[in-house]
Amino acid sequence: MNGLNADIASFERMRTELEERHLLEWVVFHHGQFVNVYPDFDAAASDAIDRFDTGPFLIRQVGAPPKIHLTGGMVFTRANA
């Protein structure tokens, strides 16, 4: 299983617990492991980039319906980079 598939599977396994404790907060997964909870997307993305460079890593908002689909070729960097 590749890194992103492992991250998605881990998120799905933890979904209920995350929704009970961190509804609408943001979470990061890397190599199938839960990393941390963040108050907003910018904080999650900034920490993920600092820790894991270009990834892959998964950032999800807990409890939010899927709205945005990003292609696999998108790379995020901080605005001041």
Buried (B, 14 or more C-beta within 10 A) or exposed (E): EEBBEBBBBBBEEBEEEBEEEBEEBBBBBBBBEBBBBBEEEEBBBBBBBEEBEEBBBBBBBBEEEEEEEEEEEEEBEEEEE
